[in-house]
Amino acid sequence: MKNTVIVILSIVALTGCEKDLNSVHRDDRPQSPNTLSSQRDGHTDTYFGVTVADPYRWLEDDLSPETEDWIASQNTSTRSYIDAISLREDVKETVANLLNYERETAPFFEGGVRYFYRNTGLQSQSVLFRQDQNGTEQVFLDPNTFSDDGTVSMSGVSFSSDGSLVAYQLSEGGSDWRSIEVRDAQTGSVIESPLRDVKFSGIDWLGNEGFFYSSYDKPDGSELSAKTDQHKLYFHAIGTPQSEDILVFGGTPEQKHRYVGADIGGDDRYLVITAANSTSGNKLFIKDLSLESDSLIPIFSDESADGSLLESSGEILLIATNRDAAKGRVIAVDPQRPNANNWRDIIPEAEFVLNAAAGGGYIFAEYMIDAISQVKQFDLEGRFVRELALPDLGTASGFSGDMDQEELFFTFTNYRIAPAIFALNPRTGDISLYRSSQSPFNGNDYQTEQVFYTSNDGTRVPMIITYAKDVVLDGSAPTILYGYGGFDISIRPRFSNTVAAWLEIGGMYAVPNIRGGGEYGKDWHRAGTKTQKQNVFDDFIAAAEFLIAEGYTSKEKLAVSGRSNGGLLVGAVTTQRPDLFQVSLPGVGVLDMLRYHNFTAGAGWAYDYGTADESEEMFQYLLGYSPLHNTEPGTAYPATLITTAERDDRVVPAHSYKFAAQMQYDQVGDAPILIRIDSNAGHGAGTSTQKLIDQYADIYSFTLNNMGIETLAPRDAQL
């Protein structure tokens, strides 16, 4: 309802002539005493007869010396401010202590060998170990040796069918552009030159012959910001140069899609190809590898729903999908009889959202009940076997493995319980603790409660709040309200070492499951997309109002936080309700809603956002909430620390650069508007441990300082 008013006002203000929106950002506004001044120019764009000023367009050029100088100047100012905060070193020590313990992942099996990741505590990257049948461990791959500063990360590790070869992806400085290396799993030797320019890819082996992977053609100009919109699927045969890789899908205008992936099923007979133009919904094709023909069997011929291969039962493919099932189901598809009237429901749609995994010859259906896990086990024909007993209220994940695997593993966690790994015998249902957490955080000192509040249109929204048991709810608790609200992504109760650090220094942490996410299925997601996006912001604002009204915190002790799409959320509520909270923390945010689709793969986000050039209605709606375009001169904004990274090639840092410059231009009052720009880092994945410690030491000390907290006291005394 609020956004309807904003849109109408925008239409009224801009209808008729091509009004120059530079007039909105006047040069006679009151000046804030502690903000930087950035060069403004006269650049404008015209949308449907409306002229929109973009005075910081020059900051989109990530290769220019002017942008480099601006980054250096902003970082100098930010460091000067944060380094002067007296409690920063104490906060940093707390964050480091909460990360400094041995952590392991659940093991997995390849070629009869057990593998797992371990981090001794403060290692920049986790190390992949292998363990023989006698229990002897040895380092298998250590990405900390790939660079001097720990900023080269490893992901997507994938073994050939018999486990004799391993391929993995390397990212430098957090970039989504990656290389693929292949090694002999026994000797550890690299067996061929790395594959280059790989992006948004899996690694799917066909026996030991080679593997399928995906990439884009390298763009002209900056690889960190230039648009990429045709994803291609290749097959790489071991022992051949990348130049001879076979283009399998995506090489024609008919096969043009922004995201293409693959999987192997049916005893290596079928290649299952997913193809999508947005982050929601995909086509699904099957290629019969036993035939020489290049023809594809269409399973989903449009992108109205999501679907992917879950498991194979002989040559029957089990597909997890929300097609004709907004909360998800599992169907059986015979590639020789692929028509929809031949599909069989293995696990039909139920009351709650389904997340399915397969291992040991079974399907494990993890249902979300108000974001909390319930797990049921079925056989491959969909017959119910048992419900699994979980140790607490929280999130259970894992359960995957080979068809004949006799022991499966799952991880259980929530906001106050660090991940514990459990072993499951899928035949008997017996569950045993495999590895408890070594975290120094004592979750028994804290409590988590789930509350429900009402958004402005009457929608009931759940929120999970975590805080120390001895907290008195008198409004004095420093609180971070974290949100996301987009892309069908569910924000589940999961332990975070950095969140634990916030709790340890006396903070409260609240997470509402707002619309735009996937907690209640596809309808919940759609209710926060395109011209319903304001619902997301309203849900978040209502969460803040609830926390204040119920005495959990106060305006003076409330910070809002979110990253990526959550950075958009924080930017939007900061411009809409600057009076509601004390601190704003937008991270790697999508903040220029008129131009986001012009960078990298950003056009694929249009299902959630729409684009400014698709229609006048969509342009006006985006203009109505775009954080960059809705700052107001002479406004007293909350203390704001914008965070981004120079090598973020997913949400390009120009979003944050321009938003910071505009907020600094419009800000009045004493609250600082700062931007923290990390070097040799990207959107977040693969960030080294030391960079993570420094980042959260800065964020938390900035937050506490602007809440009027100048020193850290023992937790019970502080609260």
QUIWO-V147228 format. One record per residue. N is the residue number from 1. RES is the residue in one small letter. PHI is phi in whole degrees, -180 to 180 (none if undefined). OMEGA is omega in whole degrees, -180 to 180 (NA if undefined). D_CENTER is the distance of its C-alpha to the mean C-alpha in Angstrom with 1 decimal. Layout:
# QUIWO-V147228
N,RES,PHI,OMEGA,D_CENTER ; N,RES,PHI,OMEGA,D_CENTER
This chain:
# QUIWO-V147228
1,m,none,178,28.3 ; 2,k,-60,-176,27.6 ; 3,n,-68,176,25.8 ; 4,t,-58,178,28.9 ; 5,v,-62,-180,31.0 ; 6,i,-60,-179,28.9 ; 7,v,-64,180,29.1 ; 8,i,-61,179,32.8 ; 9,l,-62,179,33.4 ; 10,s,-64,-179,31.7 ; 11,i,-65,180,33.9 ; 12,v,-61,-176,37.0 ; 13,a,-70,-169,36.4 ; 14,l,-113,-177,35.7 ; 15,t,-71,175,37.9 ; 16,g,108,-178,40.9 ; 17,c,-84,178,41.1 ; 18,e,-83,-177,38.3 ; 19,k,-71,180,37.8 ; 20,d,-81,-177,36.3 ; 21,l,-73,171,33.4 ; 22,n,-59,-179,34.4 ; 23,s,-66,178,36.9 ; 24,v,-70,-178,34.1 ; 25,h,-100,-171,33.3 ; 26,r,-80,177,36.8 ; 27,d,-88,-179,38.2 ; 28,d,-102,180,40.3 ; 29,r,-76,178,37.5 ; 30,p,-62,-178,37.9 ; 31,q,-95,172,36.5 ; 32,s,-82,-174,34.3 ; 33,p,-75,-171,35.9 ; 34,n,-128,179,32.9 ; 35,t,-118,178,30.7 ; 36,l,-81,177,30.8 ; 37,s,-113,180,32.1 ; 38,s,-110,-180,30.6 ; 39,q,-60,176,32.6 ; 40,r,-115,175,32.6 ; 41,d,-125,-174,34.0 ; 42,g,-96,-177,35.1 ; 43,h,-64,176,32.6 ; 44,t,-137,171,32.1 ; 45,d,-128,179,30.7 ; 46,t,-117,178,32.4 ; 47,y,-123,175,30.7 ; 48,f,50,178,33.2 ; 49,g,83,-180,35.9 ; 50,v,-107,179,33.9 ; 51,t,-91,-178,33.6 ; 52,v,-118,179,30.5 ; 53,a,-74,175,30.7 ; 54,d,-138,-170,28.2 ; 55,p,-68,180,30.0 ; 56,y,-112,179,27.2 ; 57,r,-57,-178,26.6 ; 58,w,-61,180,28.0 ; 59,l,-76,176,24.9 ; 60,e,-74,-180,23.0 ; 61,d,-84,-175,25.1 ; 62,d,-76,180,23.2 ; 63,l,-101,-173,26.3 ; 64,s,-84,176,28.9 ; 65,p,-65,179,30.8 ; 66,e,-64,177,30.7 ; 67,t,-66,178,26.9 ; 68,e,-60,179,27.2 ; 69,d,-65,180,29.9 ; 70,w,-63,179,27.8 ; 71,i,-60,-179,24.9 ; 72,a,-62,-179,27.6 ; 73,s,-65,180,29.3 ; 74,q,-65,-180,26.2 ; 75,n,-64,177,25.2 ; 76,t,-62,179,28.8 ; 77,s,-64,-179,28.9 ; 78,t,-65,-180,25.8 ; 79,r,-64,180,26.9 ; 80,s,-60,-179,30.4 ; 81,y,-70,-173,29.1 ; 82,i,-71,-179,26.8 ; 83,d,-65,179,29.2 ; 84,a,-86,180,31.9 ; 85,i,-76,-170,30.2 ; 86,s,-65,-175,32.4 ; 87,l,-91,-175,30.0 ; 88,r,-60,-177,27.3 ; 89,e,-65,176,28.8 ; 90,d,-66,178,29.0 ; 91,v,-64,180,25.3 ; 92,k,-60,179,24.4 ; 93,e,-63,179,26.7 ; 94,t,-66,179,25.1 ; 95,v,-61,-180,21.6 ; 96,a,-62,-180,23.1 ; 97,n,-63,-178,25.2 ; 98,l,-76,175,22.3 ; 99,l,-100,-171,20.7 ; 100,n,-90,173,24.0 ; 101,y,-153,-177,24.6 ; 102,e,-71,-178,24.6 ; 103,r,-125,176,21.5 ; 104,e,-131,172,21.5 ; 105,t,-96,172,19.5 ; 106,a,-62,-179,21.2 ; 107,p,-75,173,23.6 ; 108,f,-140,-173,23.8 ; 109,f,-118,176,26.9 ; 110,e,-140,-180,27.8 ; 111,g,59,-180,31.5 ; 112,g,78,-178,32.6 ; 113,v,-110,180,31.0 ; 114,r,-90,178,28.6 ; 115,y,-125,174,25.6 ; 116,f,-162,176,23.1 ; 117,y,-101,177,21.0 ; 118,r,-140,171,22.4 ; 119,n,-126,-177,21.9 ; 120,t,-71,178,25.1 ; 121,g,149,-176,23.4 ; 122,l,-110,174,23.0 ; 123,q,-62,-178,22.6 ; 124,s,-61,-179,20.2 ; 125,q,-130,178,18.8 ; 126,s,-73,-175,19.4 ; 127,v,-104,177,22.5 ; 128,l,-90,179,23.1 ; 129,f,-108,169,26.4 ; 130,r,-124,-176,28.7 ; 131,q,-134,-179,31.3 ; 132,d,-83,-175,34.6 ; 133,q,-66,178,36.7 ; 134,n,-88,180,38.5 ; 135,g,88,180,35.4 ; 136,t,-74,-179,35.7 ; 137,e,-101,171,32.4 ; 138,q,-148,176,31.8 ; 139,v,-66,179,29.1 ; 140,f,-101,176,27.9 ; 141,l,-139,180,25.3 ; 142,d,-118,-179,24.7 ; 143,p,-66,177,22.2 ; 144,n,-66,178,23.6 ; 145,t,-88,-176,26.7 ; 146,f,-85,178,25.0 ; 147,s,-155,-179,25.1 ; 148,d,-75,-174,27.0 ; 149,d,-110,177,24.3 ; 150,g,75,-177,21.5 ; 151,t,-97,169,19.2 ; 152,v,-94,-177,19.4 ; 153,s,-113,-178,16.9 ; 154,m,-119,178,17.3 ; 155,s,-153,173,15.2 ; 156,g,62,-179,16.2 ; 157,v,-64,-175,19.5 ; 158,s,-143,-177,21.7 ; 159,f,-104,173,25.4 ; 160,s,-67,-171,28.2 ; 161,s,-56,-179,30.0 ; 162,d,-96,177,32.4 ; 163,g,79,-176,30.1 ; 164,s,-83,180,32.4 ; 165,l,-125,178,29.9 ; 166,v,-135,175,26.3 ; 167,a,-121,-179,23.9 ; 168,y,-152,-178,20.8 ; 169,q,-104,177,18.6 ; 170,l,-119,177,18.8 ; 171,s,-121,177,16.8 ; 172,e,-99,176,18.7 ; 173,g,63,176,17.3 ; 174,g,82,-179,13.6 ; 175,s,-69,174,14.4 ; 176,d,-75,173,13.0 ; 177,w,-75,-173,16.8 ; 178,r,-136,172,18.0 ; 179,s,-116,177,21.3 ; 180,i,-120,175,22.4 ; 181,e,-109,179,25.1 ; 182,v,-125,-180,27.4 ; 183,r,-130,168,29.5 ; 184,d,-76,-174,32.3 ; 185,a,-68,-178,30.9 ; 186,q,-85,-176,34.3 ; 187,t,-90,-177,35.4 ; 188,g,82,-177,32.1 ; 189,s,-79,174,33.4 ; 190,v,-73,-171,31.5 ; 191,i,-101,178,33.3 ; 192,e,-163,180,32.5 ; 193,s,-65,-180,31.0 ; 194,p,-64,170,27.2 ; 195,l,-83,-175,25.7 ; 196,r,-109,171,24.3 ; 197,d,56,178,21.9 ; 198,v,-102,-177,19.5 ; 199,k,-150,-180,16.1 ; 200,f,49,-170,13.4 ; 201,s,-131,163,15.9 ; 202,g,-98,173,16.9 ; 203,i,-132,-173,20.3 ; 204,d,-122,-174,22.6 ; 205,w,-78,169,26.1 ; 206,l,-112,-174,29.3 ; 207,g,59,174,31.6 ; 208,n,-111,-173,32.4 ; 209,e,-71,-175,33.1 ; 210,g,171,-176,29.8 ; 211,f,-147,175,26.3 ; 212,f,-95,176,24.3 ; 213,y,-149,-175,21.5 ; 214,s,-126,175,19.9 ; 215,s,-165,174,20.0 ; 216,y,-107,166,21.0 ; 217,d,-64,-180,24.3 ; 218,k,-63,-176,23.9 ; 219,p,-75,171,24.1 ; 220,d,-73,179,26.9 ; 221,g,79,-175,26.4 ; 222,s,-72,177,23.4 ; 223,e,-71,-179,21.0 ; 224,l,-88,-178,18.3 ; 225,s,-136,-176,18.7 ; 226,a,-66,-175,21.0 ; 227,k,-70,175,20.2 ; 228,t,-131,-174,19.5 ; 229,d,-141,174,20.1 ; 230,q,-129,179,21.9 ; 231,h,-84,-178,20.3 ; 232,k,-131,179,22.9 ; 233,l,-104,-178,23.4 ; 234,y,-121,169,25.9 ; 235,f,-116,178,27.9 ; 236,h,-107,176,28.8 ; 237,a,-87,-179,32.1 ; 238,i,-58,179,32.5 ; 239,g,91,179,35.2 ; 240,t,-115,179,34.9 ; 241,p,-70,-180,33.5 ; 242,q,-60,180,30.3 ; 243,s,-62,180,32.6 ; 244,e,-100,179,34.0 ; 245,d,-62,-174,30.7 ; 246,i,-90,175,31.2 ; 247,l,-76,-175,29.3 ; 248,v,-98,-176,28.6 ; 249,f,-155,174,26.7 ; 250,g,105,-176,25.7 ; 251,g,-93,-178,28.8 ; 252,t,-125,177,30.4 ; 253,p,-59,180,29.9 ; 254,e,-70,-178,29.9 ; 255,q,-104,-178,27.0 ; 256,k,-77,177,24.9 ; 257,h,-143,-179,21.2 ; 258,r,-81,-178,18.0 ; 259,y,-135,-180,16.3 ; 260,v,-130,178,18.7 ; 261,g,-140,-177,18.4 ; 262,a,-147,174,21.0 ; 263,d,-151,-179,22.2 ; 264,i,-114,179,25.7 ; 265,g,-145,178,27.6 ; 266,g,62,-180,31.1 ; 267,d,55,178,32.4 ; 268,d,67,179,31.2 ; 269,r,-85,-171,33.0 ; 270,y,-117,170,30.2 ; 271,l,-98,-180,27.4 ; 272,v,-101,-175,24.8 ; 273,i,-111,171,23.1 ; 274,t,-104,-179,20.2 ; 275,a,-141,-175,20.2 ; 276,a,-145,174,18.2 ; 277,n,-109,177,18.3 ; 278,s,-141,-179,15.3 ; 279,t,-81,179,12.0 ; 280,s,-131,179,14.3 ; 281,g,90,178,17.5 ; 282,n,-153,168,19.0 ; 283,k,-78,-180,22.5 ; 284,l,-138,-180,23.7 ; 285,f,-123,175,26.6 ; 286,i,-125,174,28.6 ; 287,k,-112,179,30.7 ; 288,d,-81,-176,33.6 ; 289,l,-75,177,33.9 ; 290,s,-80,180,37.4 ; 291,l,-108,177,38.6 ; 292,e,-79,-178,39.2 ; 293,s,-65,175,38.2 ; 294,d,-90,-176,35.1 ; 295,s,-66,-180,34.9 ; 296,l,-114,176,31.8 ; 297,i,-97,-180,31.9 ; 298,p,-78,173,29.8 ; 299,i,-103,170,28.3 ; 300,f,-112,-176,26.0 ; 301,s,-93,175,27.5 ; 302,d,-134,-175,25.3 ; 303,e,-109,-177,21.6 ; 304,s,-80,-180,22.2 ; 305,a,-152,178,20.3 ; 306,d,-98,175,17.9 ; 307,g,-162,179,19.6 ; 308,s,-154,180,19.4 ; 309,l,-71,177,21.8 ; 310,l,-101,-175,21.8 ; 311,e,-164,174,25.2 ; 312,s,-118,173,28.6 ; 313,s,-120,-168,31.9 ; 314,g,67,178,34.4 ; 315,e,-98,175,33.9 ; 316,i,-86,-178,32.4 ; 317,l,-100,176,28.6 ; 318,l,-99,-173,26.6 ; 319,i,-112,172,23.8 ; 320,a,-89,-173,21.0 ; 321,t,-154,169,20.7 ; 322,n,-112,176,20.7 ; 323,r,-68,-177,23.5 ; 324,d,56,-180,26.2 ; 325,a,-159,-171,24.3 ; 326,a,-61,-180,21.7 ; 327,k,-105,171,20.8 ; 328,g,98,175,20.9 ; 329,r,-157,174,23.7 ; 330,v,-120,-179,24.8 ; 331,i,-121,175,27.5 ; 332,a,-102,-179,30.0 ; 333,v,-124,173,30.7 ; 334,d,-94,-177,33.7 ; 335,p,-58,178,33.2 ; 336,q,-84,177,37.0 ; 337,r,-138,-166,36.9 ; 338,p,-82,-176,33.5 ; 339,n,-62,-175,34.5 ; 340,a,-59,-179,32.7 ; 341,n,-72,176,36.0 ; 342,n,-101,178,35.9 ; 343,w,-69,176,32.5 ; 344,r,-121,173,32.8 ; 345,d,-73,173,30.6 ; 346,i,-92,171,29.9 ; 347,i,-125,-177,27.7 ; 348,p,-73,176,28.2 ; 349,e,-59,-180,26.0 ; 350,a,-123,-177,26.5 ; 351,e,-69,-174,26.1 ; 352,f,-116,-178,22.6 ; 353,v,-66,-176,19.3 ; 354,l,-102,166,19.5 ; 355,n,-122,-172,17.2 ; 356,a,-110,172,19.6 ; 357,a,-134,-179,20.2 ; 358,a,-136,177,23.4 ; 359,g,-175,177,25.6 ; 360,g,66,-178,29.2 ; 361,g,84,-180,30.4 ; 362,y,-135,172,28.7 ; 363,i,-112,178,25.8 ; 364,f,-113,-177,23.8 ; 365,a,-96,177,22.7 ; 366,e,-97,-179,20.2 ; 367,y,-100,176,20.6 ; 368,m,-96,176,18.7 ; 369,i,-111,-173,21.4 ; 370,d,53,177,20.1 ; 371,a,77,-179,16.8 ; 372,i,-99,-175,19.2 ; 373,s,-78,163,19.8 ; 374,q,-133,-174,23.1 ; 375,v,-121,176,23.7 ; 376,k,-121,-178,26.6 ; 377,q,-108,179,28.0 ; 378,f,-130,170,29.7 ; 379,d,-84,-173,31.7 ; 380,l,-73,174,31.0 ; 381,e,-98,177,33.4 ; 382,g,90,178,31.5 ; 383,r,-80,-179,34.0 ; 384,f,-66,179,32.8 ; 385,v,-106,-178,33.3 ; 386,r,-170,167,32.2 ; 387,e,-99,-178,29.6 ; 388,l,-88,178,28.2 ; 389,a,-83,179,28.8 ; 390,l,-100,-173,25.9 ; 391,p,-73,-175,26.7 ; 392,d,-169,172,25.2 ; 393,l,-83,-178,23.0 ; 394,g,172,-175,19.3 ; 395,t,-123,175,16.9 ; 396,a,-109,-179,18.4 ; 397,s,-145,-178,16.7 ; 398,g,121,177,18.3 ; 399,f,71,-177,21.8 ; 400,s,-88,177,21.4 ; 401,g,175,178,24.3 ; 402,d,-69,-178,27.2 ; 403,m,-58,-175,29.7 ; 404,d,-100,-177,32.4 ; 405,q,-71,-175,30.4 ; 406,e,-93,178,32.4 ; 407,e,-138,177,29.9 ; 408,l,-113,-177,26.3 ; 409,f,-135,172,23.8 ; 410,f,-142,-179,21.2 ; 411,t,-112,176,19.4 ; 412,f,-122,-178,19.8 ; 413,t,-158,164,18.2 ; 414,n,-149,-172,17.9 ; 415,y,-66,-179,17.5 ; 416,r,-115,179,20.9 ; 417,i,-110,178,21.4 ; 418,a,-65,-173,20.0 ; 419,p,-57,171,19.1 ; 420,a,-112,-177,22.4 ; 421,i,-105,-180,23.0 ; 422,f,-117,175,25.5 ; 423,a,-99,-178,27.7 ; 424,l,-127,169,28.6 ; 425,n,-88,-173,31.8 ; 426,p,-69,179,30.9 ; 427,r,-77,-175,34.6 ; 428,t,-100,-176,35.7 ; 429,g,83,180,32.5 ; 430,d,-66,-180,33.4 ; 431,i,-121,177,30.5 ; 432,s,-138,177,31.0 ; 433,l,-72,-180,29.1 ; 434,y,-91,179,28.2 ; 435,r,-154,176,26.7 ; 436,s,-82,179,26.3 ; 437,s,-74,176,24.1 ; 438,q,-99,-177,25.8 ; 439,s,-60,176,23.9 ; 440,p,-74,-179,26.4 ; 441,f,-75,-179,24.8 ; 442,n,-96,-178,27.2 ; 443,g,-64,180,25.3 ; 444,n,-67,178,28.7 ; 445,d,-83,-173,29.2 ; 446,y,-125,177,26.5 ; 447,q,-133,177,26.0 ; 448,t,-124,176,23.3 ; 449,e,-130,175,24.3 ; 450,q,-105,178,22.9 ; 451,v,-119,175,24.4 ; 452,f,-127,179,24.6 ; 453,y,-131,-176,25.2 ; 454,t,-111,176,26.2 ; 455,s,-76,-170,24.5 ; 456,n,-69,178,27.0 ; 457,d,-101,177,27.6 ; 458,g,93,-180,28.3 ; 459,t,-70,180,25.1 ; 460,r,-89,-174,24.6 ; 461,v,-126,177,21.2 ; 462,p,-85,176,20.4 ; 463,m,-146,178,19.3 ; 464,i,-108,-176,19.2 ; 465,i,-121,-179,20.9 ; 466,t,-124,-179,21.6 ; 467,y,-163,-179,24.4 ; 468,a,-66,-177,27.5 ; 469,k,-63,-177,30.3 ; 470,d,-93,178,32.8 ; 471,v,-68,172,31.1 ; 472,v,-97,-175,33.4 ; 473,l,-81,-180,31.8 ; 474,d,-115,178,33.7 ; 475,g,88,-175,31.0 ; 476,s,-98,-176,31.0 ; 477,a,-76,174,27.9 ; 478,p,-64,-169,25.3 ; 479,t,-129,170,22.2 ; 480,i,-107,174,18.5 ; 481,l,-101,-175,17.2 ; 482,y,-108,179,13.4 ; 483,g,-148,177,11.7 ; 484,y,-134,172,9.0 ; 485,g,71,178,11.1 ; 486,g,-175,169,10.0 ; 487,f,59,177,9.5 ; 488,d,63,-179,11.0 ; 489,i,-91,-180,8.1 ; 490,s,-94,178,10.2 ; 491,i,-94,-172,9.9 ; 492,r,-99,175,12.3 ; 493,p,-67,-180,14.8 ; 494,r,-136,179,13.8 ; 495,f,-75,175,15.5 ; 496,s,-133,179,14.2 ; 497,n,-62,-179,16.9 ; 498,t,-74,174,16.1 ; 499,v,-66,177,16.2 ; 500,a,-58,178,19.4 ; 501,a,-64,177,20.8 ; 502,w,-62,178,20.4 ; 503,l,-64,-176,22.3 ; 504,e,-66,180,24.8 ; 505,i,-90,172,25.8 ; 506,g,106,-175,26.6 ; 507,g,-90,172,23.5 ; 508,m,-112,-176,22.4 ; 509,y,-130,-176,18.8 ; 510,a,-126,-177,18.2 ; 511,v,-132,175,15.2 ; 512,p,-86,178,16.3 ; 513,n,-95,-171,14.9 ; 514,i,-78,179,15.5 ; 515,r,-62,-172,16.1 ; 516,g,99,175,13.6 ; 517,g,-83,-177,11.7 ; 518,g,-111,-173,13.2 ; 519,e,-62,-179,15.1 ; 520,y,-122,175,18.4 ; 521,g,97,-173,18.0 ; 522,k,-63,180,18.0 ; 523,d,-66,177,20.4 ; 524,w,-64,177,18.1 ; 525,h,-64,-176,15.4 ; 526,r,-61,-179,18.2 ; 527,a,-68,177,19.6 ; 528,g,-123,-178,16.8 ; 529,t,-118,175,16.9 ; 530,k,45,-175,19.3 ; 531,t,-79,171,22.5 ; 532,q,-114,-177,21.2 ; 533,k,-62,-180,18.3 ; 534,q,-61,176,20.5 ; 535,n,-57,-179,20.2 ; 536,v,-62,-178,16.7 ; 537,f,-68,180,18.3 ; 538,d,-65,178,21.4 ; 539,d,-61,-179,19.8 ; 540,f,-70,177,18.2 ; 541,i,-61,179,21.5 ; 542,a,-64,176,23.3 ; 543,a,-63,178,21.4 ; 544,a,-63,180,22.5 ; 545,e,-63,178,26.0 ; 546,f,-63,-179,26.1 ; 547,l,-59,180,25.3 ; 548,i,-74,-177,28.1 ; 549,a,-64,-177,30.5 ; 550,e,-90,174,30.3 ; 551,g,81,176,30.9 ; 552,y,-67,-179,27.7 ; 553,t,-154,177,27.4 ; 554,s,-136,178,28.9 ; 555,k,-56,-176,27.9 ; 556,e,-71,-178,29.0 ; 557,k,-119,-176,26.8 ; 558,l,-114,173,23.5 ; 559,a,-120,175,20.4 ; 560,v,-113,-173,17.4 ; 561,s,-143,175,13.9 ; 562,g,-174,-178,10.4 ; 563,r,-126,177,7.9 ; 564,s,66,172,7.2 ; 565,n,-60,174,8.3 ; 566,g,-68,174,9.1 ; 567,g,-67,172,11.1 ; 568,l,-60,179,13.0 ; 569,l,-53,-178,13.7 ; 570,v,-66,178,15.2 ; 571,g,-61,-178,17.0 ; 572,a,-68,-179,18.5 ; 573,v,-72,176,19.8 ; 574,t,-67,179,21.1 ; 575,t,-78,-179,23.2 ; 576,q,-84,-176,24.2 ; 577,r,-135,-179,25.1 ; 578,p,-65,-179,25.7 ; 579,d,-85,-166,28.3 ; 580,l,-89,-175,26.1 ; 581,f,-147,-173,24.5 ; 582,q,-93,-173,25.4 ; 583,v,-135,178,22.3 ; 584,s,-120,-175,19.3 ; 585,l,-130,178,16.3 ; 586,p,-80,-178,14.1 ; 587,g,-112,179,11.6 ; 588,v,36,-169,10.7 ; 589,g,-86,170,11.4 ; 590,v,-88,-166,12.6 ; 591,l,-121,175,16.1 ; 592,d,-108,-173,18.7 ; 593,m,-78,177,18.5 ; 594,l,-86,-173,21.7 ; 595,r,-128,-175,20.6 ; 596,y,-57,-174,16.9 ; 597,h,-79,-180,17.8 ; 598,n,-92,-176,20.2 ; 599,f,-122,178,17.8 ; 600,t,38,-179,16.4 ; 601,a,-99,-175,14.8 ; 602,g,-60,180,14.1 ; 603,a,-62,178,16.8 ; 604,g,-71,179,14.7 ; 605,w,-91,-173,13.0 ; 606,a,-66,177,16.6 ; 607,y,-59,180,16.4 ; 608,d,-80,-169,14.6 ; 609,y,-104,-163,16.3 ; 610,g,72,178,19.5 ; 611,t,-129,-175,21.0 ; 612,a,-70,-178,23.8 ; 613,d,-104,-179,26.2 ; 614,e,-83,178,26.1 ; 615,s,-165,178,28.4 ; 616,e,-65,179,30.0 ; 617,e,-60,-178,28.7 ; 618,m,-69,176,25.0 ; 619,f,-59,-178,25.8 ; 620,q,-64,-180,27.5 ; 621,y,-67,178,24.7 ; 622,l,-62,178,22.1 ; 623,l,-60,-178,24.7 ; 624,g,-69,-180,25.1 ; 625,y,-130,-179,21.8 ; 626,s,-51,-175,20.4 ; 627,p,-55,-178,20.0 ; 628,l,-60,-172,21.8 ; 629,h,-98,-176,24.6 ; 630,n,-124,167,25.2 ; 631,t,-72,-177,26.0 ; 632,e,-123,179,29.7 ; 633,p,-62,178,32.4 ; 634,g,81,-180,34.0 ; 635,t,-94,174,31.3 ; 636,a,-90,-180,30.7 ; 637,y,-83,176,27.0 ; 638,p,-64,174,25.5 ; 639,a,-56,-172,24.9 ; 640,t,-129,173,21.7 ; 641,l,-121,179,19.8 ; 642,i,-88,179,17.4 ; 643,t,-121,177,15.3 ; 644,t,-158,-179,14.3 ; 645,a,-144,-175,15.3 ; 646,e,-62,-176,17.9 ; 647,r,-103,176,16.3 ; 648,d,-75,179,13.0 ; 649,d,-106,172,13.7 ; 650,r,-106,168,10.7 ; 651,v,-104,-170,11.2 ; 652,v,-59,-175,14.6 ; 653,p,-65,178,16.0 ; 654,a,-58,175,18.9 ; 655,h,-54,-177,17.0 ; 656,s,-72,179,17.2 ; 657,y,-58,-176,20.6 ; 658,k,-67,180,22.2 ; 659,f,-66,178,21.0 ; 660,a,-62,-179,22.2 ; 661,a,-61,-179,25.5 ; 662,q,-69,178,26.0 ; 663,m,-64,178,25.4 ; 664,q,-62,180,27.7 ; 665,y,-68,-173,30.3 ; 666,d,-93,-173,30.3 ; 667,q,-67,168,30.0 ; 668,v,-125,-179,33.1 ; 669,g,89,-171,33.9 ; 670,d,-98,-175,33.0 ; 671,a,-68,-178,29.3 ; 672,p,-73,171,27.6 ; 673,i,-118,-174,25.1 ; 674,l,-125,174,23.5 ; 675,i,-129,179,20.8 ; 676,r,-110,-174,19.7 ; 677,i,-114,-178,19.0 ; 678,d,-80,175,18.2 ; 679,s,-100,178,20.0 ; 680,n,53,176,19.2 ; 681,a,-145,-177,15.5 ; 682,g,-124,-173,12.5 ; 683,h,-72,178,9.0 ; 684,g,150,-178,8.5 ; 685,a,-63,177,8.8 ; 686,g,80,179,12.5 ; 687,t,-61,-178,13.4 ; 688,s,-67,-178,16.9 ; 689,t,-59,-178,18.0 ; 690,q,-65,177,20.4 ; 691,k,-64,179,18.1 ; 692,l,-64,179,15.9 ; 693,i,-61,-179,19.2 ; 694,d,-63,-178,20.4 ; 695,q,-62,-177,17.4 ; 696,y,-77,172,17.5 ; 697,a,-61,178,21.3 ; 698,d,-67,-176,21.2 ; 699,i,-63,-176,18.9 ; 700,y,-71,179,20.8 ; 701,s,-68,175,24.2 ; 702,f,-59,-178,23.7 ; 703,t,-64,-179,22.7 ; 704,l,-63,-179,25.7 ; 705,n,-59,-179,28.1 ; 706,n,-84,169,27.5 ; 707,m,-96,179,28.0 ; 708,g,85,179,31.4 ; 709,i,-99,-172,30.7 ; 710,e,-103,179,32.4 ; 711,t,-139,176,32.8 ; 712,l,-92,175,31.2 ; 713,a,-105,172,33.6 ; 714,p,-52,-171,33.5 ; 715,r,-54,-176,31.1 ; 716,d,-68,179,34.0 ; 717,a,-76,-176,35.8 ; 718,q,-66,-176,33.0 ; 719,l,-95,NA,32.1
